[in-house]
Amino acid sequence: MWPQRLPREIEARLDELAKRTGRSKSFYARQAILEHLDDVEDIYLSEKRLEELRQGEGDTVPLAELMARYAVES
């Protein structure tokens, strides 16, 4: 599956940005990945966990217990 090509319009935008700034396309691709990887992980791992819970796999923790554990006040 890996590597997949970027859509032409994205590739063209990266080409232009790299050309105008003197940096590599890889630099900007890396920056984009680092900037958004946390969000992507949160989304996909949350979806996976939700599916597991719906299938009866795993346990849940009451909100009050989490708040007490991490000293969060309401």
CNS distance restraints for C-alpha pairs under 8 A (distance, minus, plus):
assign (resid   6 and name CA) (resid  10 and name CA) 6.33 0.50 0.50
assign (resid   6 and name CA) (resid  11 and name CA) 6.00 0.50 0.50
assign (resid   7 and name CA) (resid  11 and name CA) 6.26 0.50 0.50
assign (resid   8 and name CA) (resid  12 and name CA) 6.03 0.50 0.50
assign (resid   9 and name CA) (resid  13 and name CA) 6.21 0.50 0.50
assign (resid  10 and name CA) (resid  14 and name CA) 6.19 0.50 0.50
assign (resid  11 and name CA) (resid  15 and name CA) 6.09 0.50 0.50
assign (resid  12 and name CA) (resid  16 and name CA) 6.15 0.50 0.50
assign (resid  13 and name CA) (resid  17 and name CA) 6.10 0.50 0.50
assign (resid  14 and name CA) (resid  18 and name CA) 5.97 0.50 0.50
assign (resid  14 and name CA) (resid  25 and name CA) 5.63 0.50 0.50
assign (resid  14 and name CA) (resid  28 and name CA) 7.35 0.50 0.50
assign (resid  15 and name CA) (resid  19 and name CA) 6.04 0.50 0.50
assign (resid  15 and name CA) (resid  25 and name CA) 6.47 0.50 0.50
assign (resid  16 and name CA) (resid  20 and name CA) 6.05 0.50 0.50
assign (resid  17 and name CA) (resid  21 and name CA) 6.05 0.50 0.50
assign (resid  17 and name CA) (resid  23 and name CA) 7.97 0.50 0.50
assign (resid  17 and name CA) (resid  25 and name CA) 7.76 0.50 0.50
assign (resid  18 and name CA) (resid  22 and name CA) 5.50 0.50 0.50
assign (resid  18 and name CA) (resid  23 and name CA) 4.94 0.50 0.50
assign (resid  18 and name CA) (resid  24 and name CA) 5.29 0.50 0.50
assign (resid  18 and name CA) (resid  25 and name CA) 5.56 0.50 0.50
assign (resid  18 and name CA) (resid  28 and name CA) 7.87 0.50 0.50
assign (resid  19 and name CA) (resid  23 and name CA) 7.18 0.50 0.50
assign (resid  23 and name CA) (resid  27 and name CA) 6.61 0.50 0.50
assign (resid  23 and name CA) (resid  28 and name CA) 7.83 0.50 0.50
assign (resid  24 and name CA) (resid  28 and name CA) 6.87 0.50 0.50
assign (resid  25 and name CA) (resid  29 and name CA) 6.14 0.50 0.50
assign (resid  26 and name CA) (resid  30 and name CA) 5.92 0.50 0.50
assign (resid  27 and name CA) (resid  31 and name CA) 6.22 0.50 0.50
assign (resid  28 and name CA) (resid  32 and name CA) 6.15 0.50 0.50
assign (resid  29 and name CA) (resid  33 and name CA) 6.23 0.50 0.50
assign (resid  30 and name CA) (resid  34 and name CA) 6.13 0.50 0.50
assign (resid  31 and name CA) (resid  35 and name CA) 6.01 0.50 0.50
assign (resid  32 and name CA) (resid  36 and name CA) 6.26 0.50 0.50
assign (resid  33 and name CA) (resid  37 and name CA) 5.55 0.50 0.50
assign (resid  34 and name CA) (resid  38 and name CA) 7.79 0.50 0.50
assign (resid  36 and name CA) (resid  40 and name CA) 6.31 0.50 0.50
assign (resid  37 and name CA) (resid  41 and name CA) 6.02 0.50 0.50
assign (resid  38 and name CA) (resid  42 and name CA) 6.15 0.50 0.50
assign (resid  39 and name CA) (resid  43 and name CA) 6.22 0.50 0.50
assign (resid  40 and name CA) (resid  44 and name CA) 6.18 0.50 0.50
assign (resid  41 and name CA) (resid  45 and name CA) 5.70 0.50 0.50
assign (resid  42 and name CA) (resid  46 and name CA) 5.80 0.50 0.50
assign (resid  43 and name CA) (resid  47 and name CA) 6.20 0.50 0.50
assign (resid  44 and name CA) (resid  48 and name CA) 6.17 0.50 0.50
assign (resid  45 and name CA) (resid  49 and name CA) 6.12 0.50 0.50
assign (resid  46 and name CA) (resid  50 and name CA) 6.07 0.50 0.50
assign (resid  47 and name CA) (resid  51 and name CA) 6.25 0.50 0.50
assign (resid  48 and name CA) (resid  52 and name CA) 6.30 0.50 0.50
assign (resid  49 and name CA) (resid  53 and name CA) 6.23 0.50 0.50
assign (resid  50 and name CA) (resid  54 and name CA) 6.18 0.50 0.50
assign (resid  51 and name CA) (resid  55 and name CA) 6.29 0.50 0.50
assign (resid  52 and name CA) (resid  56 and name CA) 6.40 0.50 0.50
assign (resid  52 and name CA) (resid  57 and name CA) 5.07 0.50 0.50
assign (resid  52 and name CA) (resid  58 and name CA) 6.87 0.50 0.50
assign (resid  53 and name CA) (resid  57 and name CA) 5.25 0.50 0.50
assign (resid  53 and name CA) (resid  58 and name CA) 6.17 0.50 0.50
assign (resid  53 and name CA) (resid  59 and name CA) 7.48 0.50 0.50
assign (resid  61 and name CA) (resid  65 and name CA) 6.76 0.50 0.50
assign (resid  61 and name CA) (resid  66 and name CA) 6.93 0.50 0.50
assign (resid  62 and name CA) (resid  66 and name CA) 6.60 0.50 0.50
assign (resid  63 and name CA) (resid  67 and name CA) 6.15 0.50 0.50
assign (resid  64 and name CA) (resid  68 and name CA) 6.14 0.50 0.50
assign (resid  65 and name CA) (resid  69 and name CA) 6.00 0.50 0.50
assign (resid  66 and name CA) (resid  70 and name CA) 6.17 0.50 0.50
assign (resid  67 and name CA) (resid  71 and name CA) 5.71 0.50 0.50
assign (resid  67 and name CA) (resid  72 and name CA) 4.74 0.50 0.50
assign (resid  67 and name CA) (resid  73 and name CA) 6.83 0.50 0.50
assign (resid  68 and name CA) (resid  72 and name CA) 6.33 0.50 0.50
